[in-house]
Amino acid sequence: MDVPLYLRPRVEPPLAALLTDWPFLHSLADALGSPLNVLLPEAVAENGARFRAVYRRHHLTGRVYFAHKANRSSALLRRLAAEDPAAVGVDVASTEELRHALGCGFTGDRIMATGPKDAAFLWLAARVGATVNLDSPGELERLSGLVRAHGLGRVAVLVRLSGFESAAGRGGAGTRLLSRRSRFGTPVRDTEELLSALERNADTVEFAGAAYHLDTTGVEEKARALEQCVLVMDECRARGLAPRALDIGGGFGVGYVAEAEEWERWTTALTEAVLGVRPPLTWRGHGYGLRNEGGTVRGAAALYPAYRPTAGPGYLDELLSLPAPVLGRPPATLLLEHLHDLYIEPGRSLVDQCGLSLARVLDVRLADTDAGRYLVHLAMNAGDMSLEEHGVLVDPVLLPRGEAVSGDEEPVGVHLTGNLCLEGDLITRRLVFLPRLPRAGDLLAFVNTAGYAMDFHAHHAQRQPVARTVAVERRGDSWRWCPDEDYWPITPLGGAVG
């Protein structure tokens, strides 16, 4: 038998308590079907409070904007709308997300409009008084044209920057790129046109500050970008503009796997499997970006760092404390000295531990007699639970039907397959180790799926049902639930009691 290579999930209260209530979770799946998404709205409020505590620790002001794209839930949005308006907002990236945020209780002044924007998105954002995060001079001109044409009030705007360079050599010999190019924002070296457009359109837009979006986990790279934005905002003041806020985007991360040793052991074993010195760990030898070229491992693993000792609010705290490379002072100090508000746009880190996805086991069969490998077919497909689509590897939790089976059963490696008639419909390509072989009727709970996993890629292929979503809340010794769309933070949940 394979030595179990677990990647057991990091689970914290109240999600940990929910996972122990097997009868309640089975009753939900029985009533509402599989797959099923389960959310804990109170947890998102607690995460917001942890981020705000970092602000207080560094004596900063500003707002935490939830990146709506991470989850389609109404319950999560409504719970955040009930928080302090000065401290919590929402980042929307489409007209429909904007309409949803307004319908869930956010006023326009608590909304940040980001991403590619068509005319309808720009008009509605301007009409309700949202702050617009601009990526280019062209987007600014289109917004200004709409404001003039429809007699709207001035719109608060941020300008998103990218392509940060060394302060000493900007635009000349010796220029050194400090951060990777991004498809979002205007390169710092090209800001002259953007700033001129802001001055030219001062009757339609109010320049509120700068922003950046970096797709990296590197805290040093983000600190360099923050410092460069502060320097650009100094230049803006010299031109008579009055920026007051810096939006550093998201990317604060989540720790999915509980134990560093398990993550290190699995990634080492993956390399060994690619080299052929141990049995394959994946379906048909998939290497997650690694390949064997003549006995040498090439490529890079396209995997999210599932074990992260510092993530979420802790990552923000580390970023704000890191000495900046040119000015030599931590980002928090720079923001205080310049009297700048700090805006952040957490997505997955704000919904950390806020939800799970349930899947019913349909069938279990032996797929490889020699290796003793089993296929476990689930009432779910890869679009319903797309952790792996984002490079996240973490074990599901087995929830037996009825009482736990005791005794002599041993851990077993299984492949998890979906309910579509596609060879590639795999819930995860790796061999997943469970404490025992599942049985038809059991549930697998995929933990911490509220961020970009439970509904980001969901679809109706083969007319299979897309997961319904419920909000749950602990009341005394039992859980109560309601459909996601029926949740409001001002009323008790009215669903079944577990």
N, C-alpha and C positions, 0 to 999 in steps of 0.2 A: 504494500500500500504506500502511496505518496505520503511523505512527511507533510502535514498540513502547513500551508503557507497562508496564514490568515492575514487579512487586512481589516481587522475589526473596527467598527466605527466609533468615533468619539461621540458620546451621548451625555448630555447634561440635563438637569431638571429645567422645565417640567416634562420634556420629551422622554426622559428616562422613565418617569413614572407611567407615562402613557404606554410605553412599550411593554410594561409588565402586566398590563390589563388585557390579556389575550381575549377573554370573552367579549369585552366591549368592542375591540377592533374586529373580531369575527362578526359580531352582530352588525356593525356598520357595513362590512363587505357583503354580508348576506342581504341586507336591506337595499343597498345602493349599487352593488355590483363591483366587478373587478375589471380594470384597475380603479383605484380610488385614492384621491389625494386628501390628506388630513392636515389641517393647519391649526396652529396655536397663536391667535392674534395677540395675546398678552406678551408672548415672547418677543415680538417685533418691537413692542413698546419698551421692553427691558433692554433690548440691544441699543435702541436709540438713546436711552438713558446712559448707557455705558460710553457711547461716543461723546455725549454732552459732558460727561465727567472728565474726559480728556481735555475738552475745551476749558473747563474750569481749572483744571490742574495747571494749565499754561496761561491762564488769565486772558483767554481769547473770547471774542464774540463772533457771531456768525450763525450759519444755519446748516443743518444736516438735510440734504435732499435725497429721498429714496429714489433709486433708479428703477422706475416702474417696470422697465422691460424685463427685469429679473423674474417677475411673477404677475399673472393676470388677475390675481385675487382681488375681490372687492373687500373682503373682511380685513385683510392686511392694510389696505389703503384707508379704510374707514377708521381703523384703530389708530393709525398714524395721524389722521386728520383731527382726532380728538386730543392730540398732544399740544404743547405750547406752540402757538402759531409763530412766535418769534424764533423758535429753535428748530422746528421740523417742517420741511417742505417736501415737494415731490418733483423729480426730474422726469419729464415726458418726452418721448421721441417720435410721436406721431399725432395726427389729429384725433384719432380714436383714444389714445392714451390721455390726451388733454381733456377730451369730453368725459372720460371715465373719472379722472381726478376731480373734475368739477362736480360730477354727480355723486362722488363719495364724500364731499364736504370740504374740499380745498378751495379757498378763494384764490383769485388770480395772482395776488401778490405773494403767494406761497409756492408758486409754480415756476419751474425753470424749463424752458423749451430748448431741447438739444437735437443733434442729429440732422440729417438732410431734411429740408423743409420745403414743401410746395406752397402755393399761394394760399390755399385754404388754411393750412397750419399756421402760416405767418399771420394771416388776418385774424384768426380766432385768438391766437396768443396775444396779439396787440389789443384786440377788443376787450379781453378780460383783464388786462394789466399784468400779464406774465412777464418775467424776465427772459429775454431771448439770448441764447448763447450762439454767437455768430462765428461761422467758419471761414468767411471770405468777404472781400469788399463787394462782390456781386450780390451776396445774400443781404448785405446791409443796404445796398441800393434798392433791391426788390422790396425789402421791408419798408424803407422810407417812401417808396412810391405808393405802397398800399396805404400808409398812414395819411399821406397827402390826399390821395384820391377819395378816401372815405371819411375824412375829417376826424381821424382818431387822435387821442392824446399821445404825448411823447411816450416812447417805449424805453424802458430800462434794458440795456444790452451789455453783455460781456463779450469780449473778443477772445476767441480761443487761439492759442499760439502753439507752434510746434518747431521742430528742427533747431533746438537750442544750441548755441555756440559759445565759445569762450569769450568773456567780456573784453579781453585785451585785443582780440584779433577779429572782432565781428566785421565782416564785409571786406577784409583785406588779407594780406599775406599772413600765413600762419594760422588762419582760422581753423579751429578744431571743433568738430561736431561732438556735442556732449550727450546727445540723446538720439535715438533712432528716429527716422522719418515716420510721420503718421499721416494717414489719409484724412485726419481731422485737424482742422485749424490752419492758420496762416504761418509759414516759416518766419522766424524772428527777423531774418535778414530782409524780408519783404514787407515789414510793417508800415513803411512810409506811406504806401498807397492806402492802407487801411486807416491809419490815423488821419490822413488828409480827408478821407471819406467821412470819418466821424466829425471832423470840424465842419465840413461842408453841409452835413445833415443834422446839425445841432438843433434845428427846429423840430425834428421828428424823433430823434433818439437821444437818450441820456446815457452817456458812457459811465457804466457802473464799475467796470473793472476788467481784469484779465482772467484767463482760464487756460488749463491744459488737460490733455487726455493722453496718458502713456500706457501702452499695453505691455507692462513689465512688472515683475515682482521686485525689481532692484530698488531698494530704498535710497541708495546714493544717487541714482539717476533721477529719481523724483525730487530729491532735495536740490540737485543742480537746476532742474527745471523751475522749481519754486523760486530759487534765488534769481534766476534770469527774468522771471515774470515781475518780481519786485523791481529790478533794474529798469525794465521796460516801462513800468508804471511811474517810475521816477521821471523818465523822459516825457511821459504823457503830461505830468504836472508842469514840466518846464514849458510845455506848449499851451498851458492854460486849461487843460482838461483836469477833471477831478475824480479819478478812480478811487473807489473805497473798498473794493472786495477782490479777493483772489479765490478762484474756484480751482481746486486741485484734482477734481474728478473722483474716481473710485479706485478699485484695484487693491483694497486692503486685505482681501483674502480670507479664507476659511481653512481651519484644520479639520480634515475629514476623518483621518485615521488616528486612533487613540494612542498607539505606541510607535515611537520612532524605530525601535528594533524590528518591528514587523515590516515597516515600509522599507527599511534598508535591506532586510533579508529578502524581501520579494524582488526588489529592483536588482539585487545581485544575482538572484536566481534567474531572472529574465535574461540577463546578459549571458549567463552560463547556458541557458536553453537555446539562445540564438547561436551560440558557438557549437552547440551539439554535444556538450559534455554532461547534459542532464536531460531527462525527458521534457518534451514541450510543455509549456505552461499555458498555451493559448490554442484557440481553434485554428487548425491548419497552419500552425507555426507562425501566426501573426506576431510581428516584432515591435509593434507600437513605434515604428520609426527606426528601429535598429535592424541591421542586416549583417550577415556573415560574408565577408569578402576574403576568401583564401585563409580562413582561420583567424581573421582580425575583425573585430566588431567595428562597423562604420555607422554613420548617421547619428541622430540624437533622438532620445526618447521623447515622443510628443505627449508627455504626461504632466498633469497638474501636480505640484508638490503636495501630495495628499496629507503628509504629516508636516504641520507647520507649527513650530513652538511659539511663534509670534504672529498673530493675525488679527484682523478686525480692529477694535479700539487699541489693542496693544501695538499694532503696526503703525497706526496714526501717531501714537505717543512716541514711538521710536523715530519716525520721520521728523516730527516737530523738534526732537531733541538733538538731531544729528548736526554737527557743525557744518555750515555752508562753505563751499570750497574757496570762493573769492572774497567774500566779505567777512568770513571767519566766525560768524555768529549763527546760532541755531535758527531754523526757520521760524519757530515761535517768537524768538526775540526780534527777528526782522519784521514780522507782522505787527508786533506790539509797537516797535519804534516808528513804523509808518502808519499806525492807526488803521490798519486794514482789517476788515472782517474776513473770516475764513469760511469758505463754502466747500463742502464735500458732497460727493454723489455715490455713496455706497449702495451696492446692489446685493450680491450674495452675502456680504458680511453683515448687512442689516437684517437679513432673514435667516441667519445662521441659527440652527436648532429650532426653526419655526415650523417644520413640517416633515411629513414622511409620505411615501407612496406605497400602497398595498397592492399586491398581486396574488391572485389565487393560483395554486398549483393545479394544473389540469391533468398532467400525466407525467410519469417517470419511467424511463426505459433505459436499458443498458445499450450504450452506443458503441463501445469498444470492449469486447470481451477480454482481450489480452491485457489491456491496461486497466480494466475495471472502471471505465469512465461512464458516467450516466448523463443522459439528456433530461433536463427538467423543463417541461413545457408550461409556460405561464399564460394566464389570461391578461396579457399586456404585450405591447410591442415596443420596439426600440424608441419610437417617437414619444411614447408615454412616460418614459423615464430615461432621460438622455444624459445622465452623468458622464457616461463614457464618451459621448459626443464632445464633451468639453475636457476630455483627458483625465477625468476623475475616476479613480479606482478605489472602491470600498465595498466591503462585504454587506449583503443584506442580513437582516435578523430573522431567524426562523421562528414562526409563531404556530405551534402545532394546533391541530383541530382537537379540542377536548383537552384532556390532561396530558402533561408532558410524558413522553415515553422514557421509562427509566432503564437503567441497567447497562446492558452489554454493547449497545450500539456504538460504533466508532465514527470518527470524523470521515468525511467522504468528499472527494473532488467531483464537481458537477459542472456541466455547461448549461447556462440559462438561455432558453430560446423563447422567442415571441410567438404571437398568434397569427402572423401573416404567412402567406404561402410564398415566402421568399427565403432562399438559402441564407441570405445575409441578415435576416431578422434575428439578431442576437442581442440580448439584453446587455451582455458583456462578452468580449472575445476571450477573456482569460478564464482559466479554470478557477472556479470559486469553491472554497472549502467551507463546508457546513458541519455543525456538530453531529449531525446524523443525516441519513438519506430522507429527504422530504417524502410525504405521501400526498396523493390527490386529496384536495380539500384543505391542506395546510395553507398558510399565508406566508409570503415573504415580505418583510417590511424593509424598504429601501429608505435609509435614514438621511435626513438633512437634504432633501430634494427641493426645498422651496426656492432656492436660487438657481435659475436657468435650467432646471432639470425636469420638473413635474409638468410643465405645460409649454416650454419654449419651442418644442418641435412637434407637439401633439397634432394628430391629423386623423381623418376618417377613412383611411385606406381600407379597402375590402368591406366598408361599412361597419368595421369594428367600432364599438363605442369608445369615445374619448373619455378619459377619467373624469368623473364628477369630483367636486371638491367640497369638503365640509370644514367648518370651523368647530373646534372643540374647546371646552373649558372645564377645569376641575371645580366641582362644587361639593365641598365636604369630602365624603368618601367615594363619590361617584363622578363620572364624566357626563357632561351634557353636550349636545351637538345641534347644529342647524346647517342647512345649505349655505355655502359661501355667500351667495347673493342675498340671503336673508339676515346676515349678521349686521347688527348695529351695536356700537360700544355702549349705548345708553340703555339697552334692554337686556334682561337675562336670556341666555340661550334656551330655546324651548323644545329641543328635540329629545330623542330617547335617552333614557338613563341607563348607564352600564352597571 
